[in-house]
Amino acid sequence: MNPKFIELALKKQRLQLQAAAQRVMIMQALESTTPAFAAAEKIRAGVRWAKAHPEWLAGIGVALAVARPRAFFRWARRGFFLWRSLRRLRGAVESILPAH
Protein backbone atom coordinates (compact mmCIF):
# COMPACT_ATOMS: atom_id res chain seq x y z
CA MET A 1 0.00 0.00 0.00
CA ASN A 2 0.92 3.57 -0.48
CA PRO A 3 2.57 5.01 2.71
CA LYS A 4 0.70 8.28 2.25
CA PHE A 5 -2.62 6.38 2.23
CA ILE A 6 -1.68 4.52 5.42
CA GLU A 7 -0.65 7.77 7.09
CA LEU A 8 -3.97 9.39 6.17
CA ALA A 9 -5.93 6.35 7.40
CA LEU A 10 -4.09 6.46 10.75
CA LYS A 11 -4.68 10.20 11.05
CA LYS A 12 -8.38 9.66 10.33
CA GLN A 13 -8.56 6.97 12.98
CA ARG A 14 -6.83 9.18 15.57
CA LEU A 15 -9.22 12.03 14.81
CA GLN A 16 -12.21 9.71 15.16
CA LEU A 17 -10.98 8.50 18.54
CA GLN A 18 -10.34 12.08 19.65
CA ALA A 19 -13.84 13.11 18.57
CA ALA A 20 -15.35 10.18 20.48
CA ALA A 21 -13.46 11.20 23.62
CA GLN A 22 -14.63 14.79 23.22
CA ARG A 23 -18.25 13.62 22.85
CA VAL A 24 -17.95 11.70 26.12
CA MET A 25 -16.49 14.77 27.87
CA ILE A 26 -19.29 16.98 26.55
CA MET A 27 -21.97 14.54 27.67
CA GLN A 28 -20.45 14.37 31.15
CA ALA A 29 -20.36 18.16 31.36
CA LEU A 30 -23.99 18.42 30.22
CA GLU A 31 -25.19 15.89 32.80
CA SER A 32 -24.58 18.44 35.55
CA THR A 33 -26.92 20.94 33.84
CA THR A 34 -29.84 18.51 33.59
CA PRO A 35 -31.52 19.57 36.89
CA ALA A 36 -31.47 23.23 35.89
CA PHE A 37 -33.00 22.51 32.51
CA ALA A 38 -35.59 20.24 34.12
CA ALA A 39 -36.61 23.03 36.50
CA ALA A 40 -36.79 25.53 33.64
CA GLU A 41 -38.94 23.14 31.64
CA LYS A 42 -41.34 22.74 34.59
CA ILE A 43 -41.64 26.52 34.82
CA ARG A 44 -42.30 26.76 31.08
CA ALA A 45 -44.94 24.04 31.36
CA GLY A 46 -46.60 25.98 34.19
CA VAL A 47 -46.62 29.17 32.13
CA ARG A 48 -48.11 27.31 29.16
CA TRP A 49 -50.80 25.86 31.44
CA ALA A 50 -51.56 29.30 32.89
CA LYS A 51 -51.92 30.76 29.39
CA ALA A 52 -54.20 27.90 28.36
CA HIS A 53 -56.37 28.15 31.51
CA PRO A 54 -56.74 31.83 32.49
CA GLU A 55 -60.16 31.10 34.01
CA TRP A 56 -58.51 29.10 36.81
CA LEU A 57 -56.17 31.97 37.59
CA ALA A 58 -59.06 34.42 37.60
CA GLY A 59 -61.05 32.13 39.90
CA ILE A 60 -58.15 31.81 42.31
CA GLY A 61 -57.69 35.57 42.24
CA VAL A 62 -61.38 36.21 43.00
CA ALA A 63 -61.39 33.63 45.80
CA LEU A 64 -58.28 35.18 47.31
CA ALA A 65 -59.71 38.70 46.96
CA VAL A 66 -62.87 37.65 48.81
CA ALA A 67 -61.15 35.56 51.47
CA ARG A 68 -58.05 37.69 52.13
CA PRO A 69 -58.19 41.08 50.43
CA ARG A 70 -54.92 42.37 51.91
CA ALA A 71 -53.01 39.32 50.74
CA PHE A 72 -54.66 39.59 47.33
CA PHE A 73 -53.66 43.21 46.83
CA ARG A 74 -50.15 42.57 48.13
CA TRP A 75 -49.66 39.72 45.63
CA ALA A 76 -51.36 41.70 42.87
CA ARG A 77 -48.93 44.57 43.43
CA ARG A 78 -45.95 42.18 43.37
CA GLY A 79 -47.27 40.52 40.24
CA PHE A 80 -47.76 43.86 38.53
CA PHE A 81 -44.20 44.96 39.30
CA LEU A 82 -42.85 41.60 38.15
CA TRP A 83 -44.87 41.78 34.92
CA ARG A 84 -43.70 45.34 34.27
CA SER A 85 -40.07 44.44 34.98
CA LEU A 86 -40.20 41.45 32.65
CA ARG A 87 -41.67 43.57 29.87
CA ARG A 88 -38.89 46.13 30.28
CA LEU A 89 -36.26 43.40 30.35
CA ARG A 90 -37.74 41.82 27.24
CA GLY A 91 -37.71 45.17 25.46
CA ALA A 92 -34.09 45.74 26.43
CA VAL A 93 -33.05 42.30 25.23
CA GLU A 94 -34.93 42.72 21.94
CA SER A 95 -33.23 46.06 21.36
CA ILE A 96 -29.80 44.49 21.92
CA LEU A 97 -30.30 41.25 20.01
CA PRO A 98 -31.21 41.31 16.33
CA ALA A 99 -34.60 40.00 15.31
CA HIS A 100 -34.77 36.52 13.85
Biopython code that builds the backbone (N, CA, C, O; Angstrom):
import numpy as np
from Bio.PDB.StructureBuilder import StructureBuilder

atoms = [
    (1, "MET", "N", (0.829, -1.183, 0.000)),
    (1, "MET", "CA", (0.000, 0.000, 0.000)),
    (1, "MET", "C", (0.874, 1.246, 0.000)),
    (1, "MET", "O", (2.048, 1.230, 0.367)),
    (2, "ASN", "N", (0.256, 2.285, -0.416)),
    (2, "ASN", "CA", (0.919, 3.574, -0.478)),
    (2, "ASN", "C", (1.114, 4.105, 0.954)),
    (2, "ASN", "O", (0.144, 4.155, 1.711)),
    (3, "PRO", "N", (2.337, 4.503, 1.349)),
    (3, "PRO", "CA", (2.570, 5.010, 2.706)),
    (3, "PRO", "C", (1.751, 6.267, 3.017)),
    (3, "PRO", "O", (1.350, 6.471, 4.163)),
    (4, "LYS", "N", (1.509, 7.078, 2.048)),
    (4, "LYS", "CA", (0.696, 8.283, 2.246)),
    (4, "LYS", "C", (-0.729, 7.894, 2.616)),
    (4, "LYS", "O", (-1.338, 8.520, 3.483)),
    (5, "PHE", "N", (-1.265, 6.861, 1.963)),
    (5, "PHE", "CA", (-2.621, 6.380, 2.233)),
    (5, "PHE", "C", (-2.705, 5.826, 3.659)),
    (5, "PHE", "O", (-3.677, 6.081, 4.370)),
    (6, "ILE", "N", (-1.703, 5.083, 4.065)),
    (6, "ILE", "CA", (-1.676, 4.517, 5.419)),
    (6, "ILE", "C", (-1.599, 5.639, 6.447)),
    (6, "ILE", "O", (-2.276, 5.598, 7.474)),
    (7, "GLU", "N", (-0.781, 6.628, 6.170)),
    (7, "GLU", "CA", (-0.650, 7.766, 7.088)),
    (7, "GLU", "C", (-1.978, 8.510, 7.231)),
    (7, "GLU", "O", (-2.366, 8.894, 8.334)),
    (8, "LEU", "N", (-2.666, 8.708, 6.116)),
    (8, "LEU", "CA", (-3.966, 9.387, 6.169)),
    (8, "LEU", "C", (-5.000, 8.553, 6.917)),
    (8, "LEU", "O", (-5.801, 9.098, 7.676)),
    (9, "ALA", "N", (-4.990, 7.228, 6.710)),
    (9, "ALA", "CA", (-5.926, 6.353, 7.403)),
    (9, "ALA", "C", (-5.680, 6.389, 8.913)),
    (9, "ALA", "O", (-6.630, 6.414, 9.695)),
    (10, "LEU", "N", (-4.420, 6.391, 9.320)),
    (10, "LEU", "CA", (-4.090, 6.461, 10.746)),
    (10, "LEU", "C", (-4.508, 7.811, 11.340)),
    (10, "LEU", "O", (-5.019, 7.876, 12.458)),
    (11, "LYS", "N", (-4.286, 8.872, 10.588)),
    (11, "LYS", "CA", (-4.683, 10.201, 11.052)),
    (11, "LYS", "C", (-6.203, 10.271, 11.215)),
    (11, "LYS", "O", (-6.710, 10.836, 12.183)),
    (12, "LYS", "N", (-6.917, 9.690, 10.256)),
    (12, "LYS", "CA", (-8.376, 9.664, 10.326)),
    (12, "LYS", "C", (-8.831, 8.900, 11.566)),
    (12, "LYS", "O", (-9.744, 9.332, 12.269)),
    (13, "GLN", "N", (-8.197, 7.780, 11.824)),
    (13, "GLN", "CA", (-8.563, 6.970, 12.983)),
    (13, "GLN", "C", (-8.282, 7.725, 14.290)),
    (13, "GLN", "O", (-9.099, 7.690, 15.210)),
    (14, "ARG", "N", (-7.148, 8.398, 14.374)),
    (14, "ARG", "CA", (-6.827, 9.180, 15.572)),
    (14, "ARG", "C", (-7.849, 10.293, 15.785)),
    (14, "ARG", "O", (-8.282, 10.540, 16.911)),
    (15, "LEU", "N", (-8.230, 10.961, 14.702)),
    (15, "LEU", "CA", (-9.223, 12.027, 14.814)),
    (15, "LEU", "C", (-10.586, 11.491, 15.252)),
    (15, "LEU", "O", (-11.292, 12.133, 16.030)),
    (16, "GLN", "N", (-10.946, 10.322, 14.753)),
    (16, "GLN", "CA", (-12.213, 9.713, 15.159)),
    (16, "GLN", "C", (-12.193, 9.363, 16.640)),
    (16, "GLN", "O", (-13.183, 9.580, 17.338)),
    (17, "LEU", "N", (-11.091, 8.831, 17.123)),
    (17, "LEU", "CA", (-10.978, 8.503, 18.545)),
    (17, "LEU", "C", (-11.006, 9.773, 19.403)),
    (17, "LEU", "O", (-11.621, 9.801, 20.469)),
    (18, "GLN", "N", (-10.339, 10.812, 18.927)),
    (18, "GLN", "CA", (-10.337, 12.082, 19.649)),
    (18, "GLN", "C", (-11.750, 12.668, 19.701)),
    (18, "GLN", "O", (-12.170, 13.185, 20.736)),
    (19, "ALA", "N", (-12.470, 12.589, 18.606)),
    (19, "ALA", "CA", (-13.841, 13.108, 18.570)),
    (19, "ALA", "C", (-14.741, 12.321, 19.517)),
    (19, "ALA", "O", (-15.594, 12.898, 20.190)),
    (20, "ALA", "N", (-14.553, 11.010, 19.567)),
    (20, "ALA", "CA", (-15.352, 10.185, 20.477)),
    (20, "ALA", "C", (-15.068, 10.569, 21.929)),
    (20, "ALA", "O", (-15.990, 10.654, 22.739)),
    (21, "ALA", "N", (-13.813, 10.800, 22.255)),
    (21, "ALA", "CA", (-13.461, 11.201, 23.621)),
    (21, "ALA", "C", (-14.057, 12.569, 23.946)),
    (21, "ALA", "O", (-14.515, 12.793, 25.067)),
    (22, "GLN", "N", (-14.053, 13.466, 22.995)),
    (22, "GLN", "CA", (-14.633, 14.787, 23.220)),
    (22, "GLN", "C", (-16.143, 14.699, 23.413)),
    (22, "GLN", "O", (-16.704, 15.427, 24.231)),
    (23, "ARG", "N", (-16.807, 13.811, 22.667)),
    (23, "ARG", "CA", (-18.246, 13.625, 22.847)),
    (23, "ARG", "C", (-18.551, 13.132, 24.254)),
    (23, "ARG", "O", (-19.512, 13.588, 24.874)),
    (24, "VAL", "N", (-17.750, 12.214, 24.761)),
    (24, "VAL", "CA", (-17.951, 11.701, 26.118)),
    (24, "VAL", "C", (-17.762, 12.829, 27.133)),
    (24, "VAL", "O", (-18.543, 12.947, 28.076)),
    (25, "MET", "N", (-16.736, 13.655, 26.947)),
    (25, "MET", "CA", (-16.494, 14.770, 27.870)),
    (25, "MET", "C", (-17.654, 15.773, 27.844)),
    (25, "MET", "O", (-18.061, 16.282, 28.889)),
    (26, "ILE", "N", (-18.173, 16.048, 26.669)),
    (26, "ILE", "CA", (-19.293, 16.982, 26.548)),
    (26, "ILE", "C", (-20.533, 16.426, 27.236)),
    (26, "ILE", "O", (-21.234, 17.156, 27.937)),
    (27, "MET", "N", (-20.806, 15.147, 27.040)),
    (27, "MET", "CA", (-21.972, 14.536, 27.672)),
    (27, "MET", "C", (-21.840, 14.554, 29.189)),
    (27, "MET", "O", (-22.826, 14.786, 29.889)),
    (28, "GLN", "N", (-20.652, 14.318, 29.704)),
    (28, "GLN", "CA", (-20.445, 14.367, 31.147)),
    (28, "GLN", "C", (-20.649, 15.784, 31.675)),
    (28, "GLN", "O", (-21.222, 15.971, 32.748)),
    (29, "ALA", "N", (-20.187, 16.767, 30.935)),
    (29, "ALA", "CA", (-20.363, 18.156, 31.357)),
    (29, "ALA", "C", (-21.841, 18.553, 31.324)),
    (29, "ALA", "O", (-22.301, 19.295, 32.191)),
    (30, "LEU", "N", (-22.577, 18.068, 30.338)),
    (30, "LEU", "CA", (-23.989, 18.416, 30.223)),
    (30, "LEU", "C", (-24.852, 17.723, 31.269)),
    (30, "LEU", "O", (-25.929, 18.218, 31.601)),
    (31, "GLU", "N", (-24.404, 16.598, 31.788)),
    (31, "GLU", "CA", (-25.194, 15.891, 32.799)),
    (31, "GLU", "C", (-25.397, 16.747, 34.042)),
    (31, "GLU", "O", (-26.427, 16.631, 34.707)),
    (32, "SER", "N", (-24.441, 17.595, 34.362)),
    (32, "SER", "CA", (-24.577, 18.436, 35.550)),
    (32, "SER", "C", (-25.607, 19.545, 35.348)),
    (32, "SER", "O", (-26.100, 20.100, 36.330)),
    (33, "THR", "N", (-25.944, 19.883, 34.108)),
    (33, "THR", "CA", (-26.922, 20.936, 33.844)),
    (33, "THR", "C", (-28.352, 20.400, 33.738)),
    (33, "THR", "O", (-29.297, 21.183, 33.638)),
    (34, "THR", "N", (-28.515, 19.101, 33.759)),
    (34, "THR", "CA", (-29.842, 18.508, 33.594)),
    (34, "THR", "C", (-30.848, 19.015, 34.627)),
    (34, "THR", "O", (-31.965, 19.360, 34.240)),
    (35, "PRO", "N", (-30.513, 19.080, 35.928)),
    (35, "PRO", "CA", (-31.518, 19.567, 36.888)),
    (35, "PRO", "C", (-31.982, 20.997, 36.602)),
    (35, "PRO", "O", (-33.161, 21.311, 36.763)),
    (36, "ALA", "N", (-31.076, 21.847, 36.187)),
    (36, "ALA", "CA", (-31.466, 23.235, 35.895)),
    (36, "ALA", "C", (-32.413, 23.285, 34.708)),
    (36, "ALA", "O", (-33.405, 24.014, 34.733)),
    (37, "PHE", "N", (-32.113, 22.518, 33.671)),
    (37, "PHE", "CA", (-32.997, 22.510, 32.507)),
    (37, "PHE", "C", (-34.336, 21.867, 32.838)),
    (37, "PHE", "O", (-35.366, 22.277, 32.304)),
    (38, "ALA", "N", (-34.336, 20.864, 33.712)),
    (38, "ALA", "CA", (-35.592, 20.239, 34.120)),
    (38, "ALA", "C", (-36.459, 21.238, 34.873)),
    (38, "ALA", "O", (-37.668, 21.302, 34.647)),
    (39, "ALA", "N", (-35.861, 22.014, 35.760)),
    (39, "ALA", "CA", (-36.610, 23.032, 36.498)),
    (39, "ALA", "C", (-37.153, 24.097, 35.550)),
    (39, "ALA", "O", (-38.302, 24.519, 35.678)),
    (40, "ALA", "N", (-36.334, 24.525, 34.611)),
    (40, "ALA", "CA", (-36.785, 25.530, 33.644)),
    (40, "ALA", "C", (-37.925, 24.986, 32.801)),
    (40, "ALA", "O", (-38.860, 25.721, 32.484)),
    (41, "GLU", "N", (-37.868, 23.733, 32.438)),
    (41, "GLU", "CA", (-38.944, 23.140, 31.642)),
    (41, "GLU", "C", (-40.239, 23.045, 32.446)),
    (41, "GLU", "O", (-41.324, 23.226, 31.893)),
    (42, "LYS", "N", (-40.136, 22.764, 33.742)),
    (42, "LYS", "CA", (-41.343, 22.737, 34.586)),
    (42, "LYS", "C", (-41.965, 24.126, 34.664)),
    (42, "LYS", "O", (-43.188, 24.265, 34.620)),
    (43, "ILE", "N", (-41.129, 25.151, 34.778)),
    (43, "ILE", "CA", (-41.642, 26.517, 34.816)),
    (43, "ILE", "C", (-42.324, 26.867, 33.500)),
    (43, "ILE", "O", (-43.400, 27.465, 33.486)),
    (44, "ARG", "N", (-41.689, 26.491, 32.397)),
    (44, "ARG", "CA", (-42.300, 26.764, 31.085)),
    (44, "ARG", "C", (-43.627, 26.035, 30.933)),
    (44, "ARG", "O", (-44.578, 26.576, 30.370)),
    (45, "ALA", "N", (-43.689, 24.802, 31.435)),
    (45, "ALA", "CA", (-44.944, 24.044, 31.361)),
    (45, "ALA", "C", (-46.019, 24.732, 32.194)),
    (45, "ALA", "O", (-47.180, 24.787, 31.787)),
    (46, "GLY", "N", (-45.639, 25.256, 33.358)),
    (46, "GLY", "CA", (-46.596, 25.983, 34.193)),
    (46, "GLY", "C", (-47.105, 27.245, 33.517)),
    (46, "GLY", "O", (-48.291, 27.564, 33.604)),
    (47, "VAL", "N", (-46.218, 27.960, 32.848)),
    (47, "VAL", "CA", (-46.618, 29.174, 32.133)),
    (47, "VAL", "C", (-47.552, 28.814, 30.978)),
    (47, "VAL", "O", (-48.549, 29.496, 30.744)),
    (48, "ARG", "N", (-47.225, 27.740, 30.257)),
    (48, "ARG", "CA", (-48.115, 27.313, 29.160)),
    (48, "ARG", "C", (-49.499, 26.934, 29.697)),
    (48, "ARG", "O", (-50.520, 27.268, 29.096)),
    (49, "TRP", "N", (-49.518, 26.227, 30.842)),
    (49, "TRP", "CA", (-50.797, 25.856, 31.440)),
    (49, "TRP", "C", (-51.581, 27.101, 31.836)),
    (49, "TRP", "O", (-52.785, 27.185, 31.591)),
    (50, "ALA", "N", (-50.895, 28.074, 32.451)),
    (50, "ALA", "CA", (-51.560, 29.295, 32.887)),
    (50, "ALA", "C", (-52.130, 30.065, 31.694)),
    (50, "ALA", "O", (-53.216, 30.638, 31.785)),
    (51, "LYS", "N", (-51.403, 30.077, 30.582)),
    (51, "LYS", "CA", (-51.916, 30.756, 29.388)),
    (51, "LYS", "C", (-53.102, 30.018, 28.790)),
    (51, "LYS", "O", (-54.006, 30.634, 28.226)),
    (52, "ALA", "N", (-53.095, 28.693, 28.916)),
    (52, "ALA", "CA", (-54.197, 27.897, 28.364)),
    (52, "ALA", "C", (-55.425, 27.911, 29.268)),
    (52, "ALA", "O", (-56.530, 27.657, 28.790)),
    (53, "HIS", "N", (-55.265, 28.200, 30.558)),
    (53, "HIS", "CA", (-56.375, 28.154, 31.514)),
    (53, "HIS", "C", (-56.450, 29.436, 32.348)),
    (53, "HIS", "O", (-56.297, 29.382, 33.568)),
    (54, "PRO", "N", (-56.682, 30.577, 31.715)),
    (54, "PRO", "CA", (-56.742, 31.825, 32.493)),
    (54, "PRO", "C", (-57.946, 31.865, 33.433)),
    (54, "PRO", "O", (-57.931, 32.604, 34.417)),
    (55, "GLU", "N", (-58.980, 31.090, 33.148)),
    (55, "GLU", "CA", (-60.160, 31.100, 34.010)),
    (55, "GLU", "C", (-59.835, 30.571, 35.410)),
    (55, "GLU", "O", (-60.406, 31.038, 36.395)),
    (56, "TRP", "N", (-58.931, 29.610, 35.503)),
    (56, "TRP", "CA", (-58.513, 29.102, 36.806)),
    (56, "TRP", "C", (-57.773, 30.179, 37.586)),
    (56, "TRP", "O", (-57.995, 30.347, 38.785)),
    (57, "LEU", "N", (-56.902, 30.899, 36.914)),
    (57, "LEU", "CA", (-56.166, 31.968, 37.587)),
    (57, "LEU", "C", (-57.111, 33.068, 38.051)),
    (57, "LEU", "O", (-56.954, 33.608, 39.146)),
    (58, "ALA", "N", (-58.090, 33.399, 37.219)),
    (58, "ALA", "CA", (-59.065, 34.421, 37.603)),
    (58, "ALA", "C", (-59.885, 33.944, 38.794)),
    (58, "ALA", "O", (-60.153, 34.715, 39.715)),
    (59, "GLY", "N", (-60.279, 32.690, 38.776)),
    (59, "GLY", "CA", (-61.051, 32.133, 39.897)),
    (59, "GLY", "C", (-60.264, 32.142, 41.190)),
    (59, "GLY", "O", (-60.802, 32.480, 42.245)),
    (60, "ILE", "N", (-59.001, 31.776, 41.118)),
    (60, "ILE", "CA", (-58.147, 31.807, 42.311)),
    (60, "ILE", "C", (-57.988, 33.236, 42.802)),
    (60, "ILE", "O", (-58.013, 33.494, 44.005)),
    (61, "GLY", "N", (-57.823, 34.171, 41.861)),
    (61, "GLY", "CA", (-57.692, 35.574, 42.235)),
    (61, "GLY", "C", (-58.948, 36.104, 42.921)),
    (61, "GLY", "O", (-58.856, 36.817, 43.921)),
    (62, "VAL", "N", (-60.114, 35.760, 42.391)),
    (62, "VAL", "CA", (-61.376, 36.211, 42.998)),
    (62, "VAL", "C", (-61.540, 35.592, 44.380)),
    (62, "VAL", "O", (-61.910, 36.282, 45.329)),
    (63, "ALA", "N", (-61.268, 34.292, 44.497)),
    (63, "ALA", "CA", (-61.391, 33.629, 45.799)),
    (63, "ALA", "C", (-60.448, 34.250, 46.819)),
    (63, "ALA", "O", (-60.826, 34.446, 47.974)),
    (64, "LEU", "N", (-59.240, 34.557, 46.409)),
    (64, "LEU", "CA", (-58.282, 35.182, 47.314)),
    (64, "LEU", "C", (-58.711, 36.603, 47.668)),
    (64, "LEU", "O", (-58.546, 37.034, 48.809)),
    (65, "ALA", "N", (-59.257, 37.329, 46.699)),
    (65, "ALA", "CA", (-59.712, 38.699, 46.959)),
    (65, "ALA", "C", (-60.866, 38.713, 47.957)),
    (65, "ALA", "O", (-60.962, 39.621, 48.783)),
    (66, "VAL", "N", (-61.734, 37.720, 47.884)),
    (66, "VAL", "CA", (-62.869, 37.650, 48.805)),
    (66, "VAL", "C", (-62.402, 37.172, 50.180)),
    (66, "VAL", "O", (-62.810, 37.724, 51.202)),
    (67, "ALA", "N", (-61.556, 36.159, 50.205)),
    (67, "ALA", "CA", (-61.149, 35.564, 51.475)),
    (67, "ALA", "C", (-60.122, 36.418, 52.209)),
    (67, "ALA", "O", (-60.233, 36.608, 53.420)),
    (68, "ARG", "N", (-59.137, 36.930, 51.501)),
    (68, "ARG", "CA", (-58.055, 37.689, 52.133)),
    (68, "ARG", "C", (-57.683, 38.871, 51.241)),
    (68, "ARG", "O", (-56.721, 38.796, 50.478)),
    (69, "PRO", "N", (-58.430, 39.942, 51.335)),
    (69, "PRO", "CA", (-58.193, 41.077, 50.432)),
    (69, "PRO", "C", (-56.796, 41.685, 50.553)),
    (69, "PRO", "O", (-56.202, 42.052, 49.540)),
    (70, "ARG", "N", (-56.260, 41.798, 51.769)),
    (70, "ARG", "CA", (-54.921, 42.371, 51.914)),
    (70, "ARG", "C", (-53.878, 41.522, 51.197)),
    (70, "ARG", "O", (-53.021, 42.039, 50.480)),
    (71, "ALA", "N", (-53.965, 40.222, 51.400)),
    (71, "ALA", "CA", (-53.010, 39.324, 50.736)),
    (71, "ALA", "C", (-53.170, 39.404, 49.228)),
    (71, "ALA", "O", (-52.182, 39.385, 48.494)),
    (72, "PHE", "N", (-54.420, 39.495, 48.759)),
    (72, "PHE", "CA", (-54.660, 39.590, 47.325)),
    (72, "PHE", "C", (-53.999, 40.826, 46.736)),
    (72, "PHE", "O", (-53.300, 40.747, 45.725)),
    (73, "PHE", "N", (-54.226, 41.974, 47.378)),
    (73, "PHE", "CA", (-53.661, 43.209, 46.829)),
    (73, "PHE", "C", (-52.141, 43.239, 46.951)),
    (73, "PHE", "O", (-51.463, 43.803, 46.093)),
    (74, "ARG", "N", (-51.606, 42.643, 47.999)),
    (74, "ARG", "CA", (-50.151, 42.569, 48.132)),
    (74, "ARG", "C", (-49.558, 41.733, 46.993)),
    (74, "ARG", "O", (-48.573, 42.135, 46.375)),
    (75, "TRP", "N", (-50.160, 40.565, 46.715)),
    (75, "TRP", "CA", (-49.659, 39.716, 45.630)),
    (75, "TRP", "C", (-49.944, 40.328, 44.262)),
    (75, "TRP", "O", (-49.158, 40.164, 43.330)),
    (76, "ALA", "N", (-51.060, 41.028, 44.143)),
    (76, "ALA", "CA", (-51.361, 41.696, 42.871)),
    (76, "ALA", "C", (-50.323, 42.773, 42.582)),
    (76, "ALA", "O", (-49.872, 42.917, 41.445)),
    (77, "ARG", "N", (-49.944, 43.531, 43.614)),
    (77, "ARG", "CA", (-48.932, 44.571, 43.432)),
    (77, "ARG", "C", (-47.588, 43.943, 43.041)),
    (77, "ARG", "O", (-46.916, 44.436, 42.135)),
    (78, "ARG", "N", (-47.201, 42.874, 43.710)),
    (78, "ARG", "CA", (-45.951, 42.183, 43.370)),
    (78, "ARG", "C", (-45.999, 41.644, 41.944)),
    (78, "ARG", "O", (-45.035, 41.766, 41.188)),
    (79, "GLY", "N", (-47.128, 41.050, 41.592)),
    (79, "GLY", "CA", (-47.272, 40.517, 40.242)),
    (79, "GLY", "C", (-47.196, 41.600, 39.185)),
    (79, "GLY", "O", (-46.598, 41.405, 38.127)),
    (80, "PHE", "N", (-47.808, 42.753, 39.476)),
    (80, "PHE", "CA", (-47.759, 43.855, 38.528)),
    (80, "PHE", "C", (-46.332, 44.343, 38.327)),
    (80, "PHE", "O", (-45.905, 44.572, 37.195)),
    (81, "PHE", "N", (-45.591, 44.502, 39.423)),
    (81, "PHE", "CA", (-44.204, 44.962, 39.302)),
    (81, "PHE", "C", (-43.343, 43.927, 38.584)),
    (81, "PHE", "O", (-42.464, 44.286, 37.800)),
    (82, "LEU", "N", (-43.590, 42.654, 38.847)),
    (82, "LEU", "CA", (-42.855, 41.600, 38.148)),
    (82, "LEU", "C", (-43.177, 41.626, 36.657)),
    (82, "LEU", "O", (-42.277, 41.538, 35.822)),
    (83, "TRP", "N", (-44.450, 41.745, 36.328)),
    (83, "TRP", "CA", (-44.870, 41.781, 34.923)),
    (83, "TRP", "C", (-44.230, 42.974, 34.206)),
    (83, "TRP", "O", (-43.714, 42.848, 33.095)),
    (84, "ARG", "N", (-44.276, 44.140, 34.874)),
    (84, "ARG", "CA", (-43.702, 45.344, 34.268)),
    (84, "ARG", "C", (-42.192, 45.209, 34.089)),
    (84, "ARG", "O", (-41.646, 45.622, 33.066)),
    (85, "SER", "N", (-41.523, 44.637, 35.075)),
    (85, "SER", "CA", (-40.071, 44.441, 34.983)),
    (85, "SER", "C", (-39.716, 43.482, 33.858)),
    (85, "SER", "O", (-38.760, 43.718, 33.120)),
    (86, "LEU", "N", (-40.471, 42.409, 33.723)),
    (86, "LEU", "CA", (-40.201, 41.448, 32.653)),
    (86, "LEU", "C", (-40.427, 42.061, 31.280)),
    (86, "LEU", "O", (-39.684, 41.772, 30.342)),
    (87, "ARG", "N", (-41.443, 42.902, 31.153)),
    (87, "ARG", "CA", (-41.675, 43.569, 29.874)),
    (87, "ARG", "C", (-40.528, 44.514, 29.527)),
    (87, "ARG", "O", (-40.105, 44.588, 28.374)),
    (88, "ARG", "N", (-40.029, 45.235, 30.529)),
    (88, "ARG", "CA", (-38.891, 46.129, 30.285)),
    (88, "ARG", "C", (-37.644, 45.342, 29.925)),
    (88, "ARG", "O", (-36.902, 45.718, 29.017)),
    (89, "LEU", "N", (-37.415, 44.246, 30.640)),
    (89, "LEU", "CA", (-36.257, 43.403, 30.352)),
    (89, "LEU", "C", (-36.355, 42.827, 28.949)),
    (89, "LEU", "O", (-35.367, 42.794, 28.216)),
    (90, "ARG", "N", (-37.543, 42.375, 28.574)),
    (90, "ARG", "CA", (-37.736, 41.822, 27.237)),
    (90, "ARG", "C", (-37.480, 42.882, 26.165)),
    (90, "ARG", "O", (-36.859, 42.601, 25.140)),
    (91, "GLY", "N", (-37.957, 44.083, 26.407)),
    (91, "GLY", "CA", (-37.713, 45.170, 25.463)),
    (91, "GLY", "C", (-36.235, 45.485, 25.334)),
    (91, "GLY", "O", (-35.740, 45.739, 24.237)),
    (92, "ALA", "N", (-35.529, 45.467, 26.466)),
    (92, "ALA", "CA", (-34.088, 45.743, 26.427)),
    (92, "ALA", "C", (-33.339, 44.650, 25.662)),
    (92, "ALA", "O", (-32.440, 44.935, 24.871)),
    (93, "VAL", "N", (-33.721, 43.404, 25.909)),
    (93, "VAL", "CA", (-33.054, 42.296, 25.232)),
    (93, "VAL", "C", (-33.346, 42.347, 23.739)),
    (93, "VAL", "O", (-32.451, 42.110, 22.929)),
    (94, "GLU", "N", (-34.579, 42.651, 23.366)),
    (94, "GLU", "CA", (-34.925, 42.717, 21.945)),
    (94, "GLU", "C", (-34.200, 43.878, 21.242)),
    (94, "GLU", "O", (-33.885, 43.792, 20.055)),
    (95, "SER", "N", (-33.942, 44.950, 21.979)),
    (95, "SER", "CA", (-33.230, 46.063, 21.357)),
    (95, "SER", "C", (-31.750, 45.742, 21.168)),
    (95, "SER", "O", (-31.106, 46.273, 20.264)),
    (96, "ILE", "N", (-31.214, 44.872, 22.023)),
    (96, "ILE", "CA", (-29.798, 44.493, 21.921)),
    (96, "ILE", "C", (-29.602, 43.404, 20.873)),
    (96, "ILE", "O", (-28.710, 43.495, 20.029)),
    (97, "LEU", "N", (-30.442, 42.376, 20.933)),
    (97, "LEU", "CA", (-30.295, 41.247, 20.014)),
    (97, "LEU", "C", (-31.040, 41.515, 18.716)),
    (97, "LEU", "O", (-32.125, 42.097, 18.741)),
    (98, "PRO", "N", (-30.494, 41.110, 17.604)),
    (98, "PRO", "CA", (-31.208, 41.305, 16.333)),
    (98, "PRO", "C", (-32.417, 40.370, 16.244)),
    (98, "PRO", "O", (-32.436, 39.286, 16.826)),
    (99, "ALA", "N", (-33.412, 40.824, 15.503)),
    (99, "ALA", "CA", (-34.604, 39.997, 15.307)),
    (99, "ALA", "C", (-34.267, 38.815, 14.423)),
    (99, "ALA", "O", (-33.357, 38.869, 13.596)),
    (100, "HIS", "N", (-35.026, 37.741, 14.620)),
    (100, "HIS", "CA", (-34.769, 36.520, 13.846)),
    (100, "HIS", "C", (-35.133, 36.742, 12.427)),
    (100, "HIS", "O", (-34.993, 35.836, 11.604)),
]
sb = StructureBuilder()
sb.init_structure("model")
sb.init_model(0)
sb.init_chain("A")
sb.init_seg("    ")
for serial, (resi, resn, name, xyz) in enumerate(atoms, 1):
    if name == "N":
        sb.init_residue(resn, " ", resi, " ")
    sb.init_atom(name, np.array(xyz, "f"), 0.0, 1.0, " ", f" {name:<3s}", serial, name[0])
structure = sb.get_structure()
